[in-house]
Amino acid sequence: MNHVDYVIITPVRDEAEHIESTIDSVKAQTVVPSRWIIVDDGSTDGTSDIVDGHASSTPWIQVVHRADRGRRVNGGGVMEAFHAGYELLQEHAWQYLVKLDGDLSFGSQYFEECFELFRTDPRLGIGGGTVCEMRHGKKQIESAGDPPFHVRGATKIYRRECWDQISPLVRAAGWDTVDEVKANMLGWTTRTFPELDVIQLKPTGSADGAWRNAFKNGRANFVTGYDPVFMTAKCLKRALVRPLVVGGVAMACGFWSGYWRGVQRTPDSNVIAYLQRQQRRRLLFRESIYK
């Protein structure tokens, strides 16, 4: 394929157990990035030494170190680290921007095949592989319940033209839905590639526990601007998934507490209106971004 100028930003915090696999996967690509900025967001477990070691021997890897804030900040912390890396790209004329987590592994042709899919679909603004986990030695899709327009935040690829219209990303939980909703509102398509897998070496939300992870997702849905009726239906559906009831209740608490605590929603009222309109269409079984 023709040369593709793409850049990667990877926010990491305490990923010493997995970051080596991600680095090995990127180095093995048939099409390597022109720059890879790894933002060490205050790691205390040896992650810093690992990424610094690779940066010293690989010219296209650059590491940014941020001070340890003493705790994780869901959503917002990741975005603060991401933007710290993005600031270093202001003069770079890249074609694609990748937000990549530091606990993934994937095949050597992953990015080449991703960019081929972008090439064949000029209106594809955001894409990425299917996130999977290894459970009892078998690969299982971790993102199976996601709507078709959603691309997991662990592996997102932005086309430059789309990025220029939707940036900056919201610095809060829910950023990885707001970007897609805005892209679709502006006429782009967004989707996960079912034929391309990435293995997530650490289960989503494992650092938080089941209740906190579901609560966090509910709060992210509030920030994104979910319609309350649609959200109620989503919580009821979630309550039927193990652990039974708990996930649905925690998600509802996260969402409704956004009203009680006066949490700021995404500032673009047009995005919220578009999303809620699509959700109401989905409830009425009409065509929408939810299909």
VMD Tcl script that draws the C-alpha trace (Angstrom):
set ca {
  {0.00 0.00 0.00}
  {1.01 3.66 -0.37}
  {2.83 5.35 2.49}
  {0.53 6.30 5.37}
  {1.63 9.00 7.79}
  {0.00 8.12 11.09}
  {0.76 9.03 14.67}
  {-0.11 7.27 17.92}
  {-0.80 8.69 21.37}
  {-0.81 6.22 24.26}
  {-1.71 7.43 27.76}
  {-0.46 4.89 30.33}
  {-0.55 4.61 34.09}
  {0.91 1.59 35.91}
  {0.97 -0.73 32.88}
  {4.34 -2.41 33.54}
  {2.72 -5.83 33.23}
  {1.35 -5.19 29.73}
  {3.04 -2.25 28.01}
  {5.86 -4.41 26.64}
  {3.34 -6.44 24.61}
  {1.84 -3.28 23.15}
  {5.25 -1.89 22.24}
  {6.26 -5.18 20.61}
  {3.01 -5.17 18.59}
  {3.56 -1.63 17.30}
  {7.23 -2.22 16.45}
  {6.27 -5.33 14.47}
  {3.80 -3.47 12.21}
  {4.23 -3.71 8.47}
  {3.46 0.03 8.43}
  {5.05 1.70 11.44}
  {3.94 5.11 12.75}
  {5.88 8.26 11.99}
  {5.61 9.20 15.68}
  {4.42 7.42 18.79}
  {3.99 9.55 21.87}
  {3.62 7.57 25.08}
  {2.34 9.70 27.95}
  {3.34 8.22 31.29}
  {0.63 9.57 33.56}
  {2.38 9.29 36.91}
  {3.18 5.57 36.92}
  {4.80 4.11 40.04}
  {5.23 0.46 39.00}
  {8.19 0.56 36.61}
  {6.25 1.57 33.49}
  {8.47 4.66 33.16}
  {11.67 2.64 32.91}
  {10.18 0.32 30.28}
  {8.94 3.06 27.95}
  {12.09 5.15 28.41}
  {14.20 2.15 27.45}
  {12.31 1.68 24.18}
  {12.34 5.41 23.40}
  {16.11 5.50 23.73}
  {16.51 2.91 20.97}
  {13.57 3.79 18.69}
  {13.66 7.27 17.12}
  {9.92 7.49 16.46}
  {8.97 6.78 20.09}
  {8.79 9.77 22.44}
  {7.86 9.66 26.12}
  {6.16 12.40 28.11}
  {6.23 12.07 31.91}
  {3.48 13.60 34.03}
  {3.53 13.95 37.79}
  {1.68 11.37 39.87}
  {-1.65 12.87 40.98}
  {-2.00 10.04 43.50}
  {-5.15 8.51 42.03}
  {-6.90 7.51 38.84}
  {-9.34 9.97 37.30}
  {-11.76 8.05 35.10}
  {-12.17 9.48 31.61}
  {-10.85 12.93 32.42}
  {-7.43 11.67 33.50}
  {-6.96 9.75 30.28}
  {-7.96 12.76 28.21}
  {-5.67 15.12 30.11}
  {-2.78 12.75 29.35}
  {-3.90 12.35 25.74}
  {-3.95 16.11 25.16}
  {-0.52 16.44 26.77}
  {0.74 14.16 24.01}
  {-1.29 15.83 21.29}
  {0.31 19.20 22.04}
  {3.55 17.79 20.64}
  {1.92 17.13 17.25}
  {0.80 20.65 16.41}
  {3.32 21.03 13.57}
  {2.95 17.47 12.24}
  {0.92 17.00 9.04}
  {-0.34 13.50 9.87}
  {-3.07 11.66 7.94}
  {-4.40 9.51 10.80}
  {-4.30 9.89 14.56}
  {-4.50 6.80 16.77}
  {-5.45 6.75 20.44}
  {-4.09 3.43 21.67}
  {-4.16 1.90 25.14}
  {-1.06 0.36 26.69}
  {-2.56 -3.05 27.46}
  {-3.20 -4.37 23.94}
  {-1.61 -6.83 21.55}
  {-2.40 -7.30 17.85}
  {-1.07 -8.77 14.63}
  {1.69 -7.26 12.53}
  {-0.68 -6.17 9.73}
  {-3.25 -4.58 12.01}
  {-2.68 -0.94 11.06}
  {-2.03 -1.70 7.40}
  {-5.39 -3.46 7.19}
  {-7.14 -0.70 9.13}
  {-5.89 1.97 6.73}
  {-6.98 -0.10 3.75}
  {-10.53 -0.05 5.16}
  {-10.30 3.72 5.52}
  {-9.04 3.98 1.94}
  {-12.03 2.10 0.57}
  {-14.55 4.20 2.53}
  {-13.86 7.93 2.09}
  {-16.60 8.90 4.58}
  {-15.23 6.72 7.36}
  {-14.11 9.20 9.99}
  {-13.39 7.00 13.01}
  {-12.60 3.28 13.09}
  {-10.80 0.61 15.05}
  {-10.51 -3.09 15.71}
  {-12.76 -5.38 17.71}
  {-11.64 -5.56 21.33}
  {-11.33 -9.13 22.59}
  {-10.16 -10.89 25.74}
  {-8.64 -14.30 26.32}
  {-10.80 -16.28 28.73}
  {-9.85 -19.83 29.65}
  {-7.62 -19.96 26.59}
  {-10.35 -18.83 24.19}
  {-10.76 -15.48 22.47}
  {-14.01 -13.74 23.33}
  {-15.32 -10.44 22.00}
  {-15.31 -7.94 24.83}
  {-17.17 -5.28 22.83}
  {-20.01 -7.54 21.63}
  {-22.81 -5.42 23.08}
  {-21.66 -2.10 21.66}
  {-23.83 -0.20 19.14}
  {-22.54 -0.41 15.56}
  {-21.30 3.20 15.46}
  {-19.13 2.79 18.56}
  {-15.37 2.26 18.49}
  {-13.75 1.36 21.79}
  {-11.56 4.07 23.27}
  {-8.77 1.52 23.61}
  {-8.09 1.62 19.87}
  {-9.43 4.58 17.92}
  {-8.21 5.81 14.55}
  {-9.25 9.29 13.40}
  {-9.06 10.44 9.80}
  {-7.45 13.90 9.70}
  {-10.36 15.59 7.93}
  {-12.83 14.21 10.47}
  {-10.59 15.08 13.41}
  {-10.33 18.70 12.29}
  {-14.13 18.97 12.49}
  {-14.77 17.20 15.82}
  {-11.73 18.10 17.94}
  {-10.93 18.76 20.71}
  {-12.10 15.65 22.53}
  {-14.17 16.18 25.66}
  {-11.95 15.96 28.75}
  {-14.37 13.82 30.74}
  {-15.86 10.34 30.92}
  {-17.94 9.76 27.79}
  {-15.40 11.35 25.44}
  {-15.28 8.16 23.35}
  {-18.99 8.43 22.50}
  {-19.23 12.20 22.10}
  {-16.60 12.14 19.34}
  {-18.51 9.51 17.35}
  {-21.88 11.18 17.78}
  {-20.48 14.48 16.58}
  {-18.79 12.79 13.63}
  {-22.05 11.12 12.58}
  {-23.94 14.39 13.03}
  {-21.49 16.00 10.59}
  {-21.96 13.28 7.97}
  {-19.10 10.92 8.77}
  {-19.48 7.23 9.53}
  {-17.87 5.49 12.49}
  {-17.55 1.76 13.05}
  {-15.62 -1.10 14.57}
  {-13.93 -3.51 12.17}
  {-15.27 -7.02 12.94}
  {-12.54 -8.66 10.86}
  {-9.67 -7.09 12.82}
  {-9.07 -8.11 16.43}
  {-7.03 -6.57 19.20}
  {-6.48 -8.50 22.42}
  {-7.02 -6.54 25.61}
  {-4.68 -8.02 28.18}
  {-6.51 -6.45 31.12}
  {-10.33 -6.67 31.37}
  {-12.15 -3.38 30.89}
  {-12.88 -1.76 34.24}
  {-10.83 -4.30 36.19}
  {-9.11 -1.51 38.10}
  {-12.48 -0.26 39.39}
  {-14.54 -3.37 40.18}
  {-18.01 -4.24 38.81}
  {-20.04 -1.63 40.73}
  {-17.68 1.29 40.20}
  {-17.20 0.42 36.54}
  {-20.96 0.33 35.89}
  {-21.44 3.54 37.89}
  {-18.66 5.16 35.86}
  {-20.35 4.10 32.61}
  {-23.67 5.54 33.78}
  {-22.00 8.83 34.61}
  {-20.30 8.82 31.20}
  {-23.70 8.33 29.56}
  {-24.97 11.37 31.47}
  {-22.04 13.50 30.34}
  {-22.58 12.34 26.76}
  {-26.21 13.51 26.90}
  {-28.26 10.32 26.86}
  {-32.04 10.59 26.69}
  {-33.48 9.57 30.12}
  {-36.03 7.15 28.65}
  {-33.39 5.48 26.51}
  {-31.08 5.30 29.53}
  {-33.78 3.66 31.63}
  {-34.21 0.99 28.97}
  {-30.44 0.49 28.85}
  {-30.23 0.04 32.63}
  {-33.07 -2.49 32.62}
  {-31.27 -4.46 29.91}
  {-27.99 -4.25 31.83}
  {-29.70 -5.60 34.97}
  {-30.25 -8.91 33.15}
  {-26.51 -9.40 32.63}
  {-24.23 -10.92 35.28}
  {-23.83 -9.80 37.94}
  {-27.64 -9.70 37.84}
  {-29.32 -6.44 38.87}
  {-26.11 -4.92 40.29}
  {-24.79 -3.59 36.98}
  {-28.10 -2.02 36.01}
  {-28.59 -0.37 39.41}
  {-25.02 0.97 39.48}
  {-25.37 2.33 35.95}
  {-28.65 4.04 36.86}
  {-27.07 5.56 39.97}
  {-24.17 6.88 37.91}
  {-26.53 8.45 35.38}
  {-29.12 10.02 37.68}
  {-26.50 11.26 40.13}
  {-25.29 13.45 37.29}
  {-28.50 15.48 37.68}
  {-28.31 15.52 41.49}
  {-24.68 16.63 41.56}
  {-24.97 19.14 38.74}
  {-22.36 17.39 36.57}
  {-21.60 19.30 33.38}
  {-22.71 17.59 30.20}
  {-20.92 17.89 26.88}
  {-21.02 21.60 26.03}
  {-22.29 21.14 22.46}
  {-26.09 21.22 22.70}
  {-26.37 20.22 19.05}
  {-24.57 16.95 19.77}
  {-26.91 16.18 22.70}
  {-29.99 16.97 20.61}
  {-28.75 14.78 17.75}
  {-27.93 11.88 20.09}
  {-31.29 12.00 21.86}
  {-33.10 12.16 18.54}
  {-31.23 9.05 17.38}
  {-32.04 7.27 20.65}
  {-35.74 8.06 20.41}
  {-35.73 6.73 16.85}
  {-34.13 3.54 18.15}
  {-36.86 3.15 20.80}
  {-39.44 3.49 18.03}
  {-37.62 0.88 15.89}
  {-36.82 3.45 13.23}
  {-33.54 3.82 11.34}
  {-30.82 5.45 13.42}
  {-27.10 5.27 14.13}
  {-28.06 2.38 16.44}
  {-29.50 0.52 13.40}
}
mol new
graphics top color blue
foreach p $ca { graphics top sphere $p radius 0.5 }
foreach p [lrange $ca 0 end-1] q [lrange $ca 1 end] { graphics top cylinder $p $q radius 0.2 }
display resetview
